[in-house]
Amino acid sequence: MENFSLQVEESLKLKLPKINIKDFSDIVFLGMGGSAAAGELFADYYNDKPVNVIKSYDIPKWLNKKSLVFV
């Protein structure tokens, strides 16, 4: 936890490819406990596409190339 703010600062410097959410049919968050919190918050406010928060060790078989997945 003591380096968390440094990790956030460094992550903001990363050059990541742009993602167009319109290219995906659904949004899926995989995580348990606190790791699922971001997905739950996102699901509460975003309603343009189906959002699923999966709190399991198993990856759903229905995921496909049109699913935007956060792990």
Secondary structure by P-SEA (a helix, b strand, c coil): ccaaaaaaaaaaaccccccccccccbbbbbbccccaaaaaaaaacccccbbbbbccccccccccccccccc
